[in-house]
Amino acid sequence: MTTDWDATYFNPKDVLECGQIFRFSPFKEGYFVISRDKACYLHTDGAATYIECEPEDTDYFYAFFDLARSYKDIVSRAKSYGIPLLSKAAEECKGLRLLNQDREEMIYSFIISQNNNIPRIKGIISRICEGLGEKQMFMNEPYYTFPSSERLASVDASYYKSLGCGYRDAYLAEVSAKIAAEGISHLNGLDAISLKKELMKYKGIGGKVADCIALFGFSQRESFPVDTWIEKAYREDFHGTLKSRDEITRYFMDLFGTDAGYMQQYIFYGKREGL
């Protein structure tokens, strides 16, 4: 099934190449996107953006791409702060949308992401899926599902080491065993600060990774991950003097409130692109 949407506020490149998702690749005139056990073909002609997926997955990708939300309003709110970097980034990147991704997949993906670069992150995740997931087909293309926590817990740290995970091998082994045994239902419904605290109880999850998981996996839009680009923007564009990333996160959460996650993506994009 194919659905189409106004490309002004739904640009595949902006959505996929901003660091919030790792399971996508160039395909035909757009991108092959995988989430959990599902796949779609995402492409645009500049006026409309098209999602092609299996009919039974239409609702999943409608929610996944956050298509019920008006990003025109979010862009307007971004510009209303009168912050030059934020205003310019929101205008240049108004096709960006925050995804609603699978929660367990995001926990493991962002554990892998720490102190890592995107090509290497994508490669590790791909190898884990090929090794432990199930093979599926979409548009005559093979892909692999993201493994369940039970499947991830069925191998030990040495397996993850063999896939190039480095020191993260122990984190993946321990966290998957814990989630396989306990689940993550206790994380549902928590506010941003409480969720971050709970996520940081898992081995290998620090503050920035917890904020990413909360924002991209739990749709906690008050979360504000701070990386080197955000730190740079904080000092150069907001003239901030706070030292720790936790303090900077709190500053932006207080400043932007329920819009913090959206503003984080615009600021990150703007600083990275040199706007």
C-alpha positions, -999 to 999 in steps of 0.1 A, spaced: 0 0 0 12 35 -8 3 67 11 14 102 3 20 133 25 30 169 20 68 169 16 72 204 31 70 189 66 81 154 58 114 152 40 130 117 40 166 129 42 159 153 71 140 126 90 164 97 85 199 114 84 197 133 117 209 105 140 177 93 154 175 60 134 201 36 122 182 9 102 178 25 67 197 25 35 195 40 0 169 22 -21 157 31 -56 148 68 -55 146 70 -17 152 48 13 146 13 26 135 17 62 133 -11 88 117 -9 122 113 -39 145 100 -66 121 86 -42 94 99 -24 64 88 4 41 101 23 11 102 60 17 107 85 -11 97 120 -23 92 139 -55 97 172 -37 60 180 -35 48 148 -18 65 121 3 54 85 -3 54 56 21 51 21 5 45 -8 29 25 -39 34 -12 -30 39 -12 -44 74 17 -21 83 0 11 73 -11 21 108 23 12 122 42 35 99 16 63 103 25 63 140 62 56 134 65 88 112 44 108 137 20 117 109 -9 128 132 12 158 144 14 192 127 50 201 123 40 235 108 30 245 143 62 232 158 83 251 133 63 283 141 70 278 178 107 273 171 108 306 153 89 323 181 119 321 205 138 346 184 170 326 186 188 330 152 203 295 150 170 279 160 149 300 137 172 293 107 175 256 114 138 252 118 132 268 85 160 249 67 150 216 83 112 219 85 109 185 68 123 168 99 99 147 120 107 129 153 101 92 150 81 69 173 104 39 174 103 6 191 114 10 227 135 -21 232 152 -16 198 162 19 208 176 7 241 200 -16 224 207 7 194 218 36 216 239 14 238 257 5 207 258 42 196 279 55 225 314 67 215 307 54 180 302 67 145 270 62 124 284 39 97 299 16 124 267 17 145 246 7 114 270 -21 106 269 -35 141 231 -34 143 229 -50 109 251 -79 119 231 -84 151 199 -86 131 214 -109 105 227 -132 132 198 -132 156 168 -119 138 145 -135 112 148 -131 75 119 -113 58 112 -100 23 97 -67 11 97 -54 -25 119 -84 -34 145 -72 -9 157 -93 20 159 -78 55 162 -90 90 139 -83 120 153 -68 151 158 -97 176 137 -99 208 154 -94 241 150 -132 247 169 -139 215 195 -113 223 200 -128 258 205 -163 243 241 -155 234 269 -143 256 292 -112 255 317 -130 233 292 -132 205 287 -95 205 325 -90 207 328 -111 175 304 -87 157 326 -57 165 307 -43 195 339 -38 214 335 -30 251 297 -27 246 295 -65 244 291 -68 281 264 -41 282 243 -58 255 246 -92 272 237 -79 307 209 -56 296 193 -81 273 193 -107 301 177 -82 325 150 -71 300 143 -107 290 137 -116 326 118 -84 337 105 -67 306 103 -29 304 66 -22 313 78 -4 345 93 23 322 60 32 305 42 64 316 72 79 334 80 116 330 112 125 313 133 129 345 121 97 361 125 77 329 161 89 325 169 78 360 154 44 354 172 39 321 205 49 337 201 19 360 209 -4 330 246 -12 326 262 10 300 235 37 298 247 71 308 229 104 307 231 113 270 222 78 259 193 77 283 180 110 269 183 96 233 164 65 243 137 85 260 133 109 231 135 85 201 121 53 217 97 64 244 84 95 225 93 116 256 95 150 238 106 168 269 140 150 268 170 169 255 201 149 246 234 169 248 263 159 226 293 178 213 272 198 187 247 208 213 274 218 237 290 239 210 257 256 203 250 262 240 283 281 244 284 299 211 247 307 204 232 307 239 263 321 256 260 295 283 285 290 311 273 258 327 299 230 327 282 196 329 260 181 303 234 173 329 232 210 338 230 219 301 202 194 296 183 208 325 187 243 311 172 234 277 144 214 293 134 244 314 137 267 284 117 247 259 94 226 281 73 201 262 90 212 229 125 204 241 131 173 219 120 191 188 141 221 195 171 198 202 169 183 167 167 217 150 197 230 171 217 199 165 210 201 127 217 238 125 250 235 144 262 205 125 253 221 91 270 253 101 239 275 98 
